[in-house]
Amino acid sequence: MQTPKYLRAKEMAKYLNIGLSTVWLYAKQGKLTPKKLSDRVTLFSVDEADKLINGFEVA
């Protein structure tokens, strides 16, 4: 199955194996850029999330 380019916050939390509140914290800190489609729909880039977690790799 192909990974979508964008995920909603709940899906992104599952994808990154973090809590939903952490997704929103990362958005607030500028680590993830939210793309607001409407009042109730916000998407996050999977590519950006991949770059974020690759930056946290422990040597």
Secondary structure as the mmCIF struct_conf table of DSSP 4:
data_model
#
loop_
_struct_conf.conf_type_id
_struct_conf.id
_struct_conf.beg_label_comp_id
_struct_conf.beg_label_asym_id
_struct_conf.beg_label_seq_id
_struct_conf.end_label_comp_id
_struct_conf.end_label_asym_id
_struct_conf.end_label_seq_id
HELX_LH_PP_P HELX_LH_PP_P1 GLN A 2 PRO A 4
BEND BEND1 LYS A 5 LYS A 5
STRN STRN1 TYR A 6 ARG A 8
HELX_RH_AL_P HELX_RH_AL_P1 ALA A 9 LEU A 16
TURN_TY1_P TURN_TY1_P1 ASN A 17 ASN A 17
BEND BEND2 ILE A 18 ILE A 18
HELX_RH_AL_P HELX_RH_AL_P2 LEU A 20 GLN A 29
TURN_TY1_P TURN_TY1_P2 GLY A 30 GLY A 30
BEND BEND3 LYS A 31 LEU A 32
STRN STRN2 PRO A 34 LYS A 36
BEND BEND4 SER A 38 ARG A 40
STRN STRN3 THR A 42 SER A 45
HELX_RH_AL_P HELX_RH_AL_P3 VAL A 46 GLY A 55
TURN_TY1_P TURN_TY1_P3 PHE A 56 PHE A 56
#
